[in-house]
Amino acid sequence: MNSITDNTINPILELTGVGIEFPTPKGSFQALTDVNLKIAKGEMISLIGHSGCGKSTVLNIVAGLLQATEGGAVLEGKEVNEPGPERAVVFQNHSLLPWLTAYENVELAVKTVFDRSKTKAEMKEWIEYNLNLVHMGHAMHKRPDEISGGMKQRVGIARALAMEPKILLMDEPFGALDALTRAHLQDSVMEIQKDLGNTIIMITHDVDEAVLLSDRIVMMTNGPSATIGEVLKIDLPRPRNRIELADDPKYNQYRQQVLSFLYEKQRKVEPISNTKKVNKKDLSTEKQTA
Amino acid sequence: MITKSATSSSLSSGSSSSWKSITDDVMPMWLQDMIKAIMLPIAGLLFFLLIWGTGAQNIDTSLGKFPGPSQALEQFKSLITEHNDEREKEVAFYQRQDDRNAARLAQDPNYTIKIRNYTGKPTFIDQIGTSLITVLTGFILASLVAIPLGIMIGLSKNLYAAANPVIQLFKPVSPLAWLPLVTMVVSAVYTSEDPLFAKSFITSVITVLLCSLWPTVLNTAVGVAAISQDLLNVSKVLRLKPMTHVFKIVIPSSIPMVFTGLRLSLGIAWMVLIAAEMLAQNPGLGKFVWDEFQNGSSNSLGRIMVAVIVIGLIGFLLDRIMLMLQKYFSWDKQALLR
């Protein structure tokens, strides 16, 4: 169950021997080494690990925002080397254009992606369909500064879904939200994924979120030279209900396994006096990858 | 402000804290705020007038005492009267001309009428108009060059590195240094039998343009370079075309910096224009000041003082107009602008 060997057949996305080095003034910094992962169509994968372990870097390599220095990512037989709408990203801090309404933000994506293939009326319908999908139909003509954080993130998801991506990349999509809003959005994502069968890679810090949403949880070791430590297959029937699962022994066992990986096997052992310095470094690497 | 005074009064003893509590009881907070908002600027202006008035009485020049506020006001009134008189003369001139032509035409139907333009001397108000037209022409032309240039420089680090030395070199150059060159070049290049614009106008416009270009270029470039990485990533993931990227992402997010640049540029343009008109004898407010200085009558200093205040007032109004434009064009209506 915990083996790293990956038996996925006909993967939509394949990461082979991915590694990345960042040049720094003190010499190069090896952030990732030898990341191997195959993802099947319609699968929901969570990447979990301590901050600074390179989760975002993996996601950005798949998105094409960063270039791997070793190995590479192959999506449906084609190597990824630049960003594109077939690998839509839901950014951590929503990244909506603040001067456009929710509708216009989605419209920008739809107009770019379906430039010739959809008529104006079809585009309008498609934009509204996606906003309704994330329950934002009622506020689609509001600007980001007029809606709550959770609503912004919903619009961000609608924008990504509207691109009809082959794979949806979510970079800690609910990290900045309060617990209740987060639960709502998790339910929305599960619902949408059930209906549309999207392939999703999601980065998270939240163990419950990972177990609840994922088909597999990919656990990363600490950096530098971070890589995949363990892969945990979550064999829980869908649809999943967070209240019922709370008493499910299997669910709790999965949870316990992830927790033990994070806090026993990959416990961050740093002297307290260094914490500040390390945090700074984390921030700077995150800036590079974000 | 209020919290500060509250803490200081609570720290100090006795009388002052009781005075504070009395004012709090008698006047509601909003009234206090309103009085502050109105009274403080008025107090500032009154203080300035006091200094000006008392200072003026103690300065003797070869043209008499330095004009105080009341003399300046007097001169302002007389400038307005002169303007109205001149307008009346002009109307009368055209009336006479029309009557004469009509009479000639009645005598001889084949007579071709001649119309001559009135050539009275431009009044203070006319000079203001000329100056405004010149400064706006120069400023608009400068902006049309500066904003696209700033966007290009901001988008490319390499272009910025290449352009920066040139910008830094020309940014501090005074209009007075440009003026002789511009004058010579304009007289050499702009030669036409029937020019659409006067040479002096072209010279002033180009001088204004050369000096007011730089703040807009630099601020636009800085604004464009500071666009958040998240928005750039969105643009990358969407594979926006270069022009879409500029119009949908770059321009909206750099609008505040562009306007900061434009306001600085317009301020400089106005200052430069006055200096250029003075030195090059181009028509406008600068020429008015220079003519009055050469005139040297007992009224001259008062008239110059009026010009100084009007120049300041127009500069201030131009800045307010830019601020209103910024509010109109900016997507963030809540942003604090000052």
Interface residues (C-beta under 8 A of the other chain):
Chain A: A63 G64 L65 E82 P83 G84 P85 R87 A88 V89 F91 N93 S95 L97 P98 W99 L108 A109 T112 V113 R143 D145 M163 K287 A290
Chain B: Q229 D230 L231 N233 V234 K236 V237 L238 R239 L240 T244 K248 I249 P252 S253 W331 D332 Q334
